[in-house]
Amino acid sequence: MTEQNVVTQTDAKPVPTLPDAQTVTSVKHWTDRLFSFRVTRPASLRFRSGEFVMIGLMGDPHPETGKQKPLLRAYSIASPSWDEELEFYSIKVQDGPLTSKLQHIQPGDQIILRPKPVGTLVHDALLPGKRLWLFATGTGFAPFASLLREPETYEKFDQIIMTHTTRDVAELDYGRTLVESLADDPLIGEMIGDKLVYYPTTTREQSPKMGRITNLLQDGTVFKDLGIDGISADTDRGMVCGSLEFNKDIKDVLEGFGLEEGANSDPKHYVVEKAFVG
Ligand SMILES: Cc1cc2nc3c(=O)[nH]c(=O)nc-3n(C[C@H](O)[C@H](O)[C@H](O)COP(=O)(O)OP(=O)(O)OC[C@H]3O[C@@H](n4cnc5c(N)ncnc54)[C@H](O)[C@@H]3O)c2cc1C
């Protein structure tokens, strides 16, 4: 064996067996329907906090040809743009083609990650403002887990109001744990100061604040609770991530306050992304 061979073998990195493979570094199960996980980040991947990518696993072999195809789904990147790894926050759909398998990943396993980030929940799609509202239901918290850890969020706004609505209290845990960790975050802890307001609500299980955020905005409860006058296009900006129905309802509410929907190419007062299709 030549010396060169020895060096090559000793330093050899594991050869990815999947296209665009990344390695799972940690997994945390929050409830029987929700988990989060972290994976290695491709060296070349640049993204804006709030964007999403396609991730997945290889599908089952075709019964006749034995060929396997990648099974990919859209996922918001839950970690901020500066993080060395990538974090995701996922539903477990019991008969879901991807998540029925993805929920079983372990550290050391590989997933497929297509390094082409896109999305509208980005600072570039909003006009400057004073107050930023982040409205999430369910796993719609994921892009905001990224934006809440992004310094730009606190540089651009005087106040950030993070609302998260779930059916049950345990479904708030991932978001609550993240929000609580921010004060001690070495990078943004001091920037946050008292700028961040967390406003969790549940619709089914009893909790200190019950109800849909749309209703609580419309009847003025949120404004009374937070001691603010209301939402205005002069000062307030919004980002929305939830089910199709939620997104539609909150768009109506925001438009009722005079806010207009923006896009990457046309920044305005609020932006919307689906948390899932269907
Ligand atoms: C832009 C975008 C970003 C997304 N980001 C995330 C994310 O960060 N985390 C995440 O878990 N999912 C996210 N999704 C949904 C994701 O793409 C998949 O639908 C999900 O992983 C389930 O995949 P599946 O193959 O198991 O089931 P699918 O066949 O994709 O879905 C089966 C059914 O499960 C329900 N469902 C799917 N996803 C969810 C969900 N997140 N919450 C509640 N019900 C759901 C729907 O009713 C859907 O019809 C996102 C979707 C879009 C369009």
The ligand as an SDF file (V2000), in Angstrom:
LIG
                    3D

 53 58  0  0  0  0  0  0  0  0999 V2000
  -44.0560   26.0190    1.3410 C   0  0  0  0  0  0  0  0  0  0  0  0
  -44.2830   24.8180    2.2500 C   0  0  0  0  0  0  0  0  0  0  0  0
  -43.5210   24.6970    3.4140 C   0  0  0  0  0  0  0  0  0  0  0  0
  -43.7260   23.6020    4.2650 C   0  0  0  0  0  0  0  0  0  0  0  0
  -43.0050   23.5340    5.4260 N   0  0  0  0  0  0  0  0  0  0  0  0
  -43.2340   22.4990    6.2940 C   0  0  0  0  0  0  0  0  0  0  0  0
  -42.5480   22.4340    7.5470 C   0  0  0  0  0  0  0  0  0  0  0  0
  -41.6890   23.2690    7.8660 O   0  0  0  0  0  0  0  0  0  0  0  0
  -42.8660   21.4030    8.3860 N   0  0  0  0  0  0  0  0  0  0  0  0
  -43.8120   20.4590    8.0690 C   0  0  0  0  0  0  0  0  0  0  0  0
  -44.0750   19.5680    8.8720 O   0  0  0  0  0  0  0  0  0  0  0  0
  -44.4530   20.5100    6.8890 N   0  0  0  0  0  0  0  0  0  0  0  0
  -44.1880   21.4960    5.9960 C   0  0  0  0  0  0  0  0  0  0  0  0
  -44.8480   21.5190    4.7900 N   0  0  0  0  0  0  0  0  0  0  0  0
  -45.6940   20.3630    4.4420 C   0  0  0  0  0  0  0  0  0  0  0  0
  -44.7960   19.2620    3.8230 C   0  0  0  0  0  0  0  0  0  0  0  0
  -44.3810   19.6750    2.5310 O   0  0  0  0  0  0  0  0  0  0  0  0
  -45.4840   17.8810    3.7310 C   0  0  0  0  0  0  0  0  0  0  0  0
  -46.7850   18.0270    3.2880 O   0  0  0  0  0  0  0  0  0  0  0  0
  -45.4860   17.1520    5.0610 C   0  0  0  0  0  0  0  0  0  0  0  0
  -44.1440   16.8910    5.4250 O   0  0  0  0  0  0  0  0  0  0  0  0
  -46.2340   15.8140    5.0080 C   0  0  0  0  0  0  0  0  0  0  0  0
  -45.6570   15.0180    4.0080 O   0  0  0  0  0  0  0  0  0  0  0  0
  -46.2400   13.5530    3.7120 P   0  0  0  0  0  0  0  0  0  0  0  0
  -45.6250   13.0880    2.4360 O   0  0  0  0  0  0  0  0  0  0  0  0
  -46.0450   12.6960    4.9230 O   0  0  0  0  0  0  0  0  0  0  0  0
  -47.8000   13.7770    3.5340 O   0  0  0  0  0  0  0  0  0  0  0  0
  -48.5400   14.6460    2.4010 P   0  0  0  0  0  0  0  0  0  0  0  0
  -49.1190   13.7330    1.3850 O   0  0  0  0  0  0  0  0  0  0  0  0
  -47.6320   15.7310    1.9170 O   0  0  0  0  0  0  0  0  0  0  0  0
  -49.6840   15.3040    3.2690 O   0  0  0  0  0  0  0  0  0  0  0  0
  -50.8050   14.5270    3.6740 C   0  0  0  0  0  0  0  0  0  0  0  0
  -51.7990   15.4240    4.3750 C   0  0  0  0  0  0  0  0  0  0  0  0
  -51.2890   15.7250    5.6790 O   0  0  0  0  0  0  0  0  0  0  0  0
  -51.6540   17.0360    6.0630 C   0  0  0  0  0  0  0  0  0  0  0  0
  -50.4080   17.8120    6.3610 N   0  0  0  0  0  0  0  0  0  0  0  0
  -49.2720   17.8500    5.6240 C   0  0  0  0  0  0  0  0  0  0  0  0
  -48.3500   18.6370    6.2020 N   0  0  0  0  0  0  0  0  0  0  0  0
  -48.9310   19.1060    7.3430 C   0  0  0  0  0  0  0  0  0  0  0  0
  -48.4700   19.9810    8.3610 C   0  0  0  0  0  0  0  0  0  0  0  0
  -47.2280   20.5160    8.3270 N   0  0  0  0  0  0  0  0  0  0  0  0
  -49.3140   20.2690    9.3840 N   0  0  0  0  0  0  0  0  0  0  0  0
  -50.5630   19.7190    9.4140 C   0  0  0  0  0  0  0  0  0  0  0  0
  -51.0410   18.8920    8.4680 N   0  0  0  0  0  0  0  0  0  0  0  0
  -50.2460   18.5900    7.4350 C   0  0  0  0  0  0  0  0  0  0  0  0
  -52.4200   17.6380    4.8960 C   0  0  0  0  0  0  0  0  0  0  0  0
  -53.7980   17.4860    5.1470 O   0  0  0  0  0  0  0  0  0  0  0  0
  -52.0140   16.8110    3.7170 C   0  0  0  0  0  0  0  0  0  0  0  0
  -52.9920   16.7490    2.7460 O   0  0  0  0  0  0  0  0  0  0  0  0
  -44.6710   22.6080    3.9300 C   0  0  0  0  0  0  0  0  0  0  0  0
  -45.4120   22.7310    2.7330 C   0  0  0  0  0  0  0  0  0  0  0  0
  -45.2520   23.8150    1.9250 C   0  0  0  0  0  0  0  0  0  0  0  0
  -46.0830   23.9310    0.6640 C   0  0  0  0  0  0  0  0  0  0  0  0
  1  2  1  0
  2  3  1  0
  2 52  2  0
  3  4  2  0
  4  5  1  0
  4 50  1  0
  5  6  2  0
  6  7  1  0
  6 13  1  0
  7  8  2  0
  7  9  1  0
  9 10  1  0
 10 11  2  0
 10 12  1  0
 12 13  2  0
 13 14  1  0
 14 15  1  0
 14 50  1  0
 15 16  1  0
 16 17  1  0
 16 18  1  0
 18 19  1  0
 18 20  1  0
 20 21  1  0
 20 22  1  0
 22 23  1  0
 23 24  1  0
 24 25  2  0
 24 26  1  0
 24 27  1  0
 27 28  1  0
 28 29  2  0
 28 30  1  0
 28 31  1  0
 31 32  1  0
 32 33  1  0
 33 34  1  0
 33 48  1  0
 34 35  1  0
 35 36  1  0
 35 46  1  0
 36 37  1  0
 36 45  1  0
 37 38  2  0
 38 39  1  0
 39 40  1  0
 39 45  2  0
 40 41  1  0
 40 42  2  0
 42 43  1  0
 43 44  2  0
 44 45  1  0
 46 47  1  0
 46 48  1  0
 48 49  1  0
 50 51  2  0
 51 52  1  0
 52 53  1  0
M  END
$$$$
